[in-house]
């Protein structure tokens, strides 16, 4: 399956109504800098053939489903930007965020919470950051980690400095359809032209040194120029897409709540800091995934009196998980994490704490609704786990929360809010394959197909 359809990425909104807009005032400071953030998307392909999707949509319509669509995406994946735990912006496009000098935590929530990065802001300077996420039903497969085989290492999303990506981020961000078939068709059409050019070259070589010079220039100059373009293209790819490394650990004390433990946030691919003598480490990986809404809940986004979605709304639902843009949008609040009775300044990231060796109690509470709820909100769930950490050891605790939020398209309320803990407890660290390097050996075929990479580790 191709990862991306069309000329990706696009840093404009899929529809104008989903243009990026600020959610709140991010506290800046005089003498600070600017974060220039571009939020883009890649056009992910459908996970099923068109025929079965059409049949399923017709069956849903016949059953009276008011929001029958081609795909099964029923949860919003509109990006919501969070800076240092505060809502900053939502939608697609480019936006400038004034920030104080120093390091900041930038999160982008969509269908899931797996995208974040530490960003350095210098006084009077502009830091450029790009986010790209796959649209459509394929986004859920990346969010839940259901991909297998050669695609298992791909993330379906990327957040990093502009022009500095690694292999697994490069694919969802900048890949295009393979153009092998198009190149073959063009080659077939050019065969007659090459034959005519060969005949003309034979005629030119009969007209003395000038004709021979023109003939040899035509014969060898074009292949040499093609090889030079290929070499420059491969070298540019190598220099541009092999430079990204994990960000250094980010201390959260500057924006952690008073009286709470301030964990160190690790890069998604970063390693924990070195432990002190005789110390132990606790690594908490917290993330959420939005659950699909029912047809009844999605129908709340229809206009009053509208009984069935129209063609434009169906396309928006299949690509974005929404029928219409939500006017009052909020990020999913972080969970409440308590370590041995002391609250932790938690976030939907990888949080590292150095603790004394021994037995520890870790508790987690699902977050409360960020907006008023028109009906009774689901009660929060509480999880607890006892862990034993020896000197020099690091124990990883995984927290996965499924979130159901039913938005109102016009009013600042939710028509439903519930969270449930899917996973909570010690877990082995996932094995992440190492990102391959750009293949400088290459070939002319790679110039046309964009395959500049070694095969990823399977």
Kinemage of the C-alpha trace (Angstrom):
@kinemage 1
@onewidth
@group {chain A} dominant
@subgroup {mainchain}
@vectorlist {calphas} color= white
{ca unk a 1} P 0.000 0.000 0.000
{ca unk a 2} L 1.330 3.424 -0.892
{ca unk a 3} L 1.619 5.601 2.174
{ca unk a 4} L 0.792 8.869 0.486
{ca unk a 5} L -1.421 9.947 -2.400
{ca unk a 6} L -0.741 13.014 -4.481
{ca unk a 7} L 1.796 15.793 -4.074
{ca unk a 8} L 2.446 15.696 -0.342
{ca unk a 9} L 2.739 17.381 2.033
{ca unk a 10} L 0.280 20.249 1.876
{ca unk a 11} L 0.477 23.051 4.434
{ca unk a 12} L -2.882 24.545 3.545
{ca unk a 13} L -6.176 23.439 5.103
{ca unk a 14} L -8.055 20.647 3.279
{ca unk a 15} L -10.998 23.074 3.290
{ca unk a 16} L -10.858 26.746 4.168
{ca unk a 17} L -13.114 26.324 7.192
{ca unk a 18} L -10.416 24.197 8.894
{ca unk a 19} L -7.736 26.898 8.636
{ca unk a 20} L -5.479 27.081 11.693
{ca unk a 21} L -6.595 29.553 14.350
{ca unk a 22} L -5.340 30.412 17.864
{ca unk a 23} L -7.098 28.755 20.788
{ca unk a 24} L -5.780 30.955 23.541
{ca unk a 25} L -3.056 33.358 24.490
{ca unk a 26} L 0.238 31.517 24.855
{ca unk a 27} L 2.222 33.498 27.441
{ca unk a 28} L 5.190 35.147 25.784
{ca unk a 29} L 7.708 37.563 27.182
{ca unk a 30} L 9.460 40.711 26.120
{ca unk a 31} L 12.702 39.832 24.452
{ca unk a 32} L 11.435 36.368 23.501
{ca unk a 33} L 11.306 34.690 20.119
{ca unk a 34} L 8.785 33.260 17.692
{ca unk a 35} L 7.752 29.712 16.867
{ca unk a 36} L 6.732 29.582 13.207
{ca unk a 37} L 4.675 26.408 13.001
{ca unk a 38} L 3.337 24.884 9.813
{ca unk a 39} L 0.642 22.229 10.263
{ca unk a 40} L 0.257 20.122 7.144
{ca unk a 41} L -1.136 16.839 5.985
{ca unk a 42} L -0.495 13.961 3.612
{ca unk a 43} L -3.336 12.370 1.713
{ca unk a 44} L -3.446 8.856 3.114
{ca unk a 45} L -5.113 6.220 0.968
{ca unk a 46} L -8.118 4.142 1.952
{ca unk a 47} L -7.413 0.921 3.802
{ca unk a 48} L -9.946 -1.060 1.729
{ca unk a 49} L -10.758 -1.386 -2.002
{ca unk a 50} L -13.353 1.020 -3.369
{ca unk a 51} L -15.926 -1.685 -4.215
{ca unk a 52} L -16.465 -3.021 -0.662
{ca unk a 53} L -16.456 0.552 0.675
{ca unk a 54} L -19.251 1.548 -1.722
{ca unk a 55} L -21.289 -1.534 -0.804
{ca unk a 56} L -20.881 -0.813 2.912
{ca unk a 57} L -21.986 2.808 2.430
{ca unk a 58} L -25.091 1.752 0.498
{ca unk a 59} L -25.958 -0.773 3.210
{ca unk a 60} L -25.647 1.924 5.889
{ca unk a 61} L -27.875 4.277 3.934
{ca unk a 62} L -30.478 1.540 3.475
{ca unk a 63} L -30.399 0.947 7.249
{ca unk a 64} L -31.164 4.625 7.860
{ca unk a 65} L -27.695 5.777 8.940
{ca unk a 66} L -27.724 9.603 8.574
{ca unk a 67} L -23.909 9.798 8.314
{ca unk a 68} L -23.182 6.837 6.025
{ca unk a 69} L -19.749 7.268 4.461
{ca unk a 70} L -17.181 5.285 2.516
{ca unk a 71} L -14.744 4.716 5.381
{ca unk a 72} L -14.913 3.907 9.079
{ca unk a 73} L -13.273 7.071 10.426
{ca unk a 74} L -15.647 8.448 13.059
{ca unk a 75} L -13.314 10.460 15.315
{ca unk a 76} L -11.739 13.845 14.690
{ca unk a 77} L -8.092 14.022 13.684
{ca unk a 78} L -7.949 17.822 13.374
{ca unk a 79} L -4.557 18.843 14.854
{ca unk a 80} L -4.622 20.713 18.173
{ca unk a 81} L -1.360 22.412 19.210
{ca unk a 82} L -0.423 22.550 22.904
{ca unk a 83} L 2.585 24.536 24.172
{ca unk a 84} L 3.827 23.888 27.718
{ca unk a 85} L 0.473 22.341 28.597
{ca unk a 86} L -1.627 25.285 27.315
{ca unk a 87} L -3.877 25.229 24.215
{ca unk a 88} L -2.288 27.261 21.436
{ca unk a 89} L -3.924 26.605 18.041
{ca unk a 90} L -5.999 24.158 16.013
{ca unk a 91} L -6.371 23.395 12.316
{ca unk a 92} L -4.082 23.299 9.291
{ca unk a 93} L -1.865 26.052 7.927
{ca unk a 94} L 0.900 28.332 9.237
{ca unk a 95} L 0.885 30.340 12.431
{ca unk a 96} L 3.401 32.386 14.433
{ca unk a 97} L 3.411 31.856 18.202
{ca unk a 98} L 5.386 34.313 20.377
{ca unk a 99} L 7.204 32.416 23.138
{ca unk a 100} L 9.589 33.281 25.928
{ca unk a 101} L 13.251 32.548 25.484
{ca unk a 102} L 14.209 29.018 26.504
{ca unk a 103} L 13.025 25.463 25.890
{ca unk a 104} L 9.372 24.611 25.397
{ca unk a 105} L 7.287 21.479 25.002
{ca unk a 106} L 5.197 21.485 21.805
{ca unk a 107} L 2.521 18.801 21.428
{ca unk a 108} L 0.222 18.184 18.481
{ca unk a 109} L -2.868 16.131 19.344
{ca unk a 110} L -4.944 14.561 16.599
{ca unk a 111} L -6.594 11.164 16.724
{ca unk a 112} L -3.886 10.339 19.247
{ca unk a 113} L -1.253 12.012 21.390
{ca unk a 114} L 1.949 10.525 20.020
{ca unk a 115} L 3.433 13.732 18.580
{ca unk a 116} L 5.555 16.104 20.652
{ca unk a 117} L 8.958 17.749 20.601
{ca unk a 118} L 11.172 19.992 22.706
{ca unk a 119} L 11.831 23.318 20.974
{ca unk a 120} L 14.534 25.885 21.679
{ca unk a 121} L 13.472 29.540 21.362
{ca unk a 122} L 16.176 32.217 21.144
{ca unk a 123} L 15.599 35.901 21.845
{ca unk a 124} L 14.696 37.822 18.708
{ca unk a 125} L 14.930 34.687 16.540
{ca unk a 126} L 12.366 32.571 14.701
{ca unk a 127} L 12.320 28.793 15.104
{ca unk a 128} L 10.651 26.907 12.257
{ca unk a 129} L 8.776 23.696 12.975
{ca unk a 130} L 6.677 21.483 10.706
{ca unk a 131} L 3.969 18.959 11.525
{ca unk a 132} L 2.586 16.537 8.935
{ca unk a 133} L -0.020 13.853 9.556
{ca unk a 134} L -1.711 11.311 7.321
{ca unk a 135} L -5.401 11.944 6.653
{ca unk a 136} L -8.173 9.390 6.490
{ca unk a 137} L -8.784 6.000 7.991
{ca unk a 138} L -5.114 5.018 7.726
{ca unk a 139} L -4.377 7.481 10.557
{ca unk a 140} L -5.979 5.107 13.071
{ca unk a 141} L -3.739 2.227 12.018
{ca unk a 142} L -0.702 4.369 12.728
{ca unk a 143} L -2.197 5.606 16.008
{ca unk a 144} L -2.906 2.136 17.374
{ca unk a 145} L 0.252 0.494 16.033
{ca unk a 146} L -1.658 -2.054 13.966
{ca unk a 147} L 0.779 -1.867 11.052
{ca unk a 148} L 2.930 -4.917 10.468
{ca unk a 149} L 5.940 -5.896 8.375
{ca unk a 150} L 7.787 -3.225 6.435
{ca unk a 151} L 5.331 -0.499 7.541
{ca unk a 152} L 5.609 -1.245 11.262
{ca unk a 153} L 8.295 1.352 11.863
{ca unk a 154} L 6.450 4.196 10.162
{ca unk a 155} L 4.596 6.671 12.311
{ca unk a 156} L 2.135 8.323 9.921
{ca unk a 157} L 3.024 11.692 11.461
{ca unk a 158} L 6.052 13.881 11.991
{ca unk a 159} L 6.971 16.947 14.029
{ca unk a 160} L 10.424 18.348 13.519
{ca unk a 161} L 12.574 21.263 12.376
{ca unk a 162} L 11.882 22.227 8.796
{ca unk a 163} L 13.968 20.169 6.387
{ca unk a 164} L 15.479 17.866 9.023
{ca unk a 165} L 13.720 14.515 9.042
{ca unk a 166} L 14.740 10.900 9.382
{ca unk a 167} L 13.597 7.972 7.265
{ca unk a 168} L 10.474 7.029 9.183
{ca unk a 169} L 9.369 10.664 9.304
{ca unk a 170} L 10.319 11.315 5.691
{ca unk a 171} L 7.921 8.694 4.333
{ca unk a 172} L 4.674 10.096 5.737
{ca unk a 173} L 5.856 13.658 5.274
{ca unk a 174} L 7.235 13.852 1.761
{ca unk a 175} L 6.661 10.614 -0.161
{ca unk a 176} L 4.629 10.589 -3.332
{ca unk a 177} L 3.100 7.952 -5.526
{ca unk a 178} L 5.714 5.838 -7.257
{ca unk a 179} L 5.916 6.993 -10.834
{ca unk a 180} L 7.319 3.822 -12.447
{ca unk a 181} L 4.274 3.319 -14.668
{ca unk a 182} L 4.272 6.949 -15.808
{ca unk a 183} L 7.989 6.793 -16.588
{ca unk a 184} L 7.500 3.603 -18.613
{ca unk a 185} L 4.719 5.211 -20.645
{ca unk a 186} L 6.846 8.303 -21.312
{ca unk a 187} L 9.764 6.101 -22.383
{ca unk a 188} L 7.530 4.320 -24.905
{ca unk a 189} L 6.378 7.668 -26.306
{ca unk a 190} L 9.967 8.928 -26.568
{ca unk a 191} L 11.235 5.901 -28.496
{ca unk a 192} L 10.192 7.336 -31.909
{ca unk a 193} L 11.795 10.674 -31.031
{ca unk a 194} L 15.048 8.938 -30.082
{ca unk a 195} L 14.998 7.047 -33.383
{ca unk a 196} L 14.548 10.275 -35.347
{ca unk a 197} L 17.298 11.939 -33.297
{ca unk a 198} L 19.652 9.057 -34.118
{ca unk a 199} L 18.989 9.459 -37.826
{ca unk a 200} L 19.631 13.215 -37.603
{ca unk a 201} L 22.895 12.561 -35.728
{ca unk a 202} L 24.050 10.348 -38.562
{ca unk a 203} L 23.333 13.167 -40.992
{ca unk a 204} L 25.130 15.732 -38.821
{ca unk a 205} L 28.339 13.701 -38.593
{ca unk a 206} L 28.642 13.856 -42.388
{ca unk a 207} L 29.008 17.669 -42.277
{ca unk a 208} L 32.533 17.929 -40.952
{ca unk a 209} L 33.900 18.786 -37.482
{ca unk a 210} L 31.026 21.119 -36.541
{ca unk a 211} L 28.436 18.475 -37.267
{ca unk a 212} L 30.458 15.866 -35.387
{ca unk a 213} L 30.787 18.169 -32.370
{ca unk a 214} L 27.041 18.776 -32.330
{ca unk a 215} L 26.370 15.088 -32.699
{ca unk a 216} L 28.694 14.043 -29.875
{ca unk a 217} L 27.314 16.800 -27.627
{ca unk a 218} L 23.804 15.507 -28.242
{ca unk a 219} L 24.873 11.903 -27.782
{ca unk a 220} L 26.901 12.277 -24.575
{ca unk a 221} L 25.778 15.623 -23.152
{ca unk a 222} L 22.215 14.604 -22.328
{ca unk a 223} L 23.194 11.397 -20.438
{ca unk a 224} L 25.912 13.334 -18.577
{ca unk a 225} L 23.403 16.017 -17.582
{ca unk a 226} L 20.946 13.340 -16.447
{ca unk a 227} L 23.619 11.658 -14.316
{ca unk a 228} L 24.609 15.018 -12.809
{ca unk a 229} L 20.983 15.766 -11.894
{ca unk a 230} L 20.665 12.321 -10.355
{ca unk a 231} L 23.818 12.802 -8.289
{ca unk a 232} L 22.712 16.208 -7.023
{ca unk a 233} L 19.258 14.845 -6.172
{ca unk a 234} L 20.672 11.932 -4.152
{ca unk a 235} L 23.232 14.145 -2.395
{ca unk a 236} L 20.533 16.685 -1.477
{ca unk a 237} L 18.324 13.913 -0.115
{ca unk a 238} L 21.178 12.560 1.980
{ca unk a 239} L 22.075 15.965 3.407
{ca unk a 240} L 18.495 17.028 4.072
{ca unk a 241} L 16.875 13.941 5.542
{ca unk a 242} L 19.573 12.230 7.606
{ca unk a 243} L 20.337 14.997 10.099
{ca unk a 244} L 17.539 14.728 12.655
{ca unk a 245} L 18.491 13.332 16.042
{ca unk a 246} L 16.430 12.972 19.240
{ca unk a 247} L 16.104 16.159 21.230
{ca unk a 248} L 17.820 16.384 24.612
{ca unk a 249} L 15.621 15.640 27.661
{ca unk a 250} L 13.370 18.555 28.623
{ca unk a 251} L 12.990 19.533 32.317
{ca unk a 252} L 9.388 20.571 33.015
{ca unk a 253} L 9.888 22.519 36.256
{ca unk a 254} L 9.280 25.919 34.543
{ca unk a 255} L 5.677 24.975 33.678
{ca unk a 256} L 4.886 22.184 36.154
{ca unk a 257} L 2.120 22.850 38.742
{ca unk a 258} L 3.194 24.073 42.159
{ca unk a 259} L 3.731 21.246 44.617
{ca unk a 260} L 3.947 18.596 41.903
{ca unk a 261} L 6.900 16.486 40.842
{ca unk a 262} L 8.412 17.805 37.607
{ca unk a 263} L 9.384 14.911 35.353
{ca unk a 264} L 11.842 15.134 32.501
{ca unk a 265} L 10.145 14.736 29.113
{ca unk a 266} L 12.038 12.496 26.724
{ca unk a 267} L 11.993 12.664 22.955
{ca unk a 268} L 9.832 9.924 21.359
{ca unk a 269} L 13.094 8.223 20.318
{ca unk a 270} L 15.323 9.577 23.088
{ca unk a 271} L 17.199 7.641 25.743
{ca unk a 272} L 16.716 8.237 29.505
{ca unk a 273} L 19.375 10.289 31.314
{ca unk a 274} L 22.129 8.551 33.197
{ca unk a 275} L 21.189 7.546 36.743
{ca unk a 276} L 23.009 8.862 39.767
{ca unk a 277} L 24.997 6.517 41.958
{ca unk a 278} L 22.641 3.970 43.516
{ca unk a 279} L 19.582 5.606 41.960
{ca unk a 280} L 16.676 4.103 40.026
{ca unk a 281} L 14.525 5.373 37.185
{ca unk a 282} L 10.801 5.416 36.430
{ca unk a 283} L 9.667 5.975 32.838
{ca unk a 284} L 5.936 6.647 32.363
{ca unk a 285} L 4.674 6.663 28.772
{ca unk a 286} L 1.182 8.187 28.702
{ca unk a 287} L -0.919 8.432 25.551
{ca unk a 288} L -4.541 8.548 24.479
{ca unk a 289} L -6.517 7.431 21.439
{ca unk a 290} L -9.913 8.859 20.514
{ca unk a 291} L -12.723 6.348 20.174
{ca unk a 292} L -15.161 6.439 17.283
{ca unk a 293} L -18.404 8.310 17.776
{ca unk a 294} L -21.772 6.749 17.090
{ca unk a 295} L -23.870 7.843 14.096
{ca unk a 296} L -26.263 9.544 16.499
{ca unk a 297} L -23.463 11.591 18.039
{ca unk a 298} L -22.029 12.559 14.644
{ca unk a 299} L -25.485 13.593 13.445
{ca unk a 300} L -25.391 16.408 16.022
{ca unk a 301} L -23.054 18.190 13.599
{ca unk a 302} L -25.755 18.327 10.905
{ca unk a 303} L -27.758 21.492 10.336
{ca unk a 304} L -31.192 21.618 11.990
{ca unk a 305} L -33.652 19.705 9.810
{ca unk a 306} L -30.936 17.978 7.763
{ca unk a 307} L -31.575 14.237 7.671
{ca unk a 308} L -28.536 12.950 5.757
{ca unk a 309} L -24.999 14.165 5.082
{ca unk a 310} L -24.280 15.665 1.682
{ca unk a 311} L -21.347 14.865 -0.589
{ca unk a 312} L -19.057 17.550 0.861
{ca unk a 313} L -19.739 16.453 4.442
{ca unk a 314} L -19.110 12.830 3.537
{ca unk a 315} L -15.709 13.714 2.073
{ca unk a 316} L -14.857 15.745 5.175
{ca unk a 317} L -15.866 12.848 7.435
{ca unk a 318} L -13.778 10.335 5.475
{ca unk a 319} L -10.697 12.561 5.519
{ca unk a 320} L -10.932 14.545 8.766
{ca unk a 321} L -13.386 12.679 11.002
{ca unk a 322} L -15.704 15.712 11.186
{ca unk a 323} L -18.723 16.789 9.152
{ca unk a 324} L -18.234 20.497 9.836
{ca unk a 325} L -15.545 22.485 11.685
{ca unk a 326} L -16.013 22.601 15.451
{ca unk a 327} L -16.153 26.217 16.589
{ca unk a 328} L -15.017 25.645 20.192
{ca unk a 329} L -12.200 23.126 20.232
{ca unk a 330} L -10.082 22.006 23.200
{ca unk a 331} L -7.208 19.563 23.614
{ca unk a 332} L -7.537 16.461 25.735
{ca unk a 333} L -6.278 17.404 29.228
{ca unk a 334} L -3.371 15.401 30.638
{ca unk a 335} L -4.016 12.529 33.032
{ca unk a 336} L -3.516 12.821 36.749
{ca unk a 337} L -0.505 10.785 37.834
{ca unk a 338} L 0.387 10.270 41.490
{ca unk a 339} L 3.660 8.740 42.645
{ca unk a 340} L 3.737 7.563 46.265
{ca unk a 341} L 1.042 10.081 47.163
{ca unk a 342} L 2.668 13.063 45.406
{ca unk a 343} L 1.110 14.442 42.199
{ca unk a 344} L 3.215 14.486 39.053
{ca unk a 345} L 3.093 17.271 36.461
{ca unk a 346} L 1.979 14.851 33.770
{ca unk a 347} L 1.576 15.226 30.028
{ca unk a 348} L 0.819 12.902 27.117
{ca unk a 349} L 4.504 12.173 26.589
{ca unk a 350} L 7.352 10.010 27.881
{ca unk a 351} L 8.016 11.184 31.465
{ca unk a 352} L 11.159 10.185 33.328
{ca unk a 353} L 11.744 10.472 37.074
{ca unk a 354} L 14.728 9.435 39.149
{ca unk a 355} L 13.481 7.694 42.287
{ca unk a 356} L 15.095 5.854 45.192
{ca unk a 357} L 15.315 2.083 44.775
{ca unk a 358} L 12.534 0.063 46.344
{ca unk a 359} L 8.797 -0.353 46.029
{ca unk a 360} L 6.650 2.440 44.605
{ca unk a 361} L 2.934 3.001 44.069
{ca unk a 362} L 1.895 4.690 40.825
{ca unk a 363} L -1.706 5.836 40.395
{ca unk a 364} L -3.396 7.302 37.321
{ca unk a 365} L -6.737 9.093 36.975
{ca unk a 366} L -8.387 9.799 33.639
{ca unk a 367} L -8.797 13.521 32.858
{ca unk a 368} L -11.965 15.520 33.416
{ca unk a 369} L -13.808 17.172 30.541
{ca unk a 370} L -12.173 20.369 29.229
{ca unk a 371} L -15.635 21.881 28.529
{ca unk a 372} L -19.023 21.776 30.253
{ca unk a 373} L -20.961 18.587 29.508
{ca unk a 374} L -24.647 18.865 28.627
{ca unk a 375} L -25.338 15.367 29.950
{ca unk a 376} L -23.814 13.401 32.796
{ca unk a 377} L -20.120 12.912 32.149
{ca unk a 378} L -18.654 9.491 32.660
{ca unk a 379} L -16.966 9.016 36.037
{ca unk a 380} L -13.169 9.127 36.019
{ca unk a 381} L -11.344 5.820 36.104
{ca unk a 382} L -8.496 5.159 38.485
{ca unk a 383} L -5.663 2.743 37.956
{ca unk a 384} L -2.860 1.731 40.296
{ca unk a 385} L 0.209 -0.396 39.981
{ca unk a 386} L 2.913 -1.405 42.449
{ca unk a 387} L 6.405 -1.625 41.033
{ca unk a 388} L 9.725 -2.743 42.430
{ca unk a 389} L 12.820 -0.941 41.130
{ca unk a 390} L 16.308 -2.066 41.983
{ca unk a 391} L 19.433 0.123 42.092
{ca unk a 392} L 20.532 1.083 38.599
{ca unk a 393} L 17.269 -0.153 37.029
{ca unk a 394} L 14.683 1.725 34.956
{ca unk a 395} L 11.097 0.464 34.928
{ca unk a 396} L 8.771 1.519 32.117
{ca unk a 397} L 5.075 2.003 32.938
{ca unk a 398} L 2.617 2.335 30.055
{ca unk a 399} L -0.659 4.251 30.335
{ca unk a 400} L -3.157 4.134 27.468
{ca unk a 401} L -6.483 5.967 27.764
{ca unk a 402} L -9.403 5.733 25.323
{ca unk a 403} L -11.249 9.059 25.083
{ca unk a 404} L -14.797 9.664 23.845
{ca unk a 405} L -15.755 13.316 23.344
{ca unk a 406} L -18.964 14.389 21.592
{ca unk a 407} L -18.523 18.032 20.482
{ca unk a 408} L -21.137 20.605 19.631
{ca unk a 409} L -20.344 22.332 16.318
{ca unk a 410} L -21.454 25.774 17.539
{ca unk a 411} L -21.598 25.950 21.343
{ca unk a 412} L -18.732 25.589 23.892
{ca unk a 413} L -20.127 22.357 25.356
{ca unk a 414} L -19.698 18.633 24.978
{ca unk a 415} L -22.669 16.297 24.604
{ca unk a 416} L -20.689 13.432 26.064
{ca unk a 417} L -17.352 12.792 27.773
{ca unk a 418} L -15.909 9.545 29.017
{ca unk a 419} L -12.460 8.044 29.428
{ca unk a 420} L -11.398 4.502 30.174
{ca unk a 421} L -8.008 3.061 30.991
{ca unk a 422} L -7.054 0.469 28.399
{ca unk a 423} L -3.554 -0.312 29.635
{ca unk a 424} L -1.736 0.646 32.818
{ca unk a 425} L 1.226 -1.149 34.300
{ca unk a 426} L 4.840 -2.171 33.751
{ca unk a 427} L 5.650 -2.999 30.146
{ca unk a 428} L 8.694 -3.865 28.113
{ca unk a 429} L 10.091 -1.132 25.905
{ca unk a 430} L 8.967 -1.480 22.278
{ca unk a 431} L 11.645 -2.437 19.795
{ca unk a 432} L 12.016 0.414 17.311
{ca unk a 433} L 13.944 -0.398 14.134
{ca unk a 434} L 16.826 1.916 13.376
{ca unk a 435} L 16.088 4.433 10.643
{ca unk a 436} L 18.131 3.567 7.525
{ca unk a 437} L 20.339 6.109 5.842
{ca unk a 438} L 19.900 7.506 2.346
{ca unk a 439} L 21.279 5.080 -0.249
{ca unk a 440} L 23.975 6.976 -2.142
{ca unk a 441} L 24.502 4.007 -4.481
{ca unk a 442} L 21.098 4.790 -5.921
{ca unk a 443} L 20.225 4.430 -9.579
{ca unk a 444} L 18.345 6.212 -12.289
{ca unk a 445} L 15.244 4.239 -11.357
{ca unk a 446} L 15.394 5.695 -7.848
{ca unk a 447} L 15.438 9.196 -9.288
{ca unk a 448} L 12.014 8.570 -10.771
{ca unk a 449} L 10.498 6.521 -7.942
{ca unk a 450} L 11.844 8.573 -4.998
{ca unk a 451} L 13.296 5.378 -3.484
{ca unk a 452} L 16.523 6.760 -2.079
{ca unk a 453} L 16.601 4.537 0.957
{ca unk a 454} L 17.909 1.188 2.063
{ca unk a 455} L 15.241 -1.316 2.999
{ca unk a 456} L 14.110 -0.738 6.614
{ca unk a 457} L 14.779 -3.367 9.209
{ca unk a 458} L 11.868 -5.825 9.188
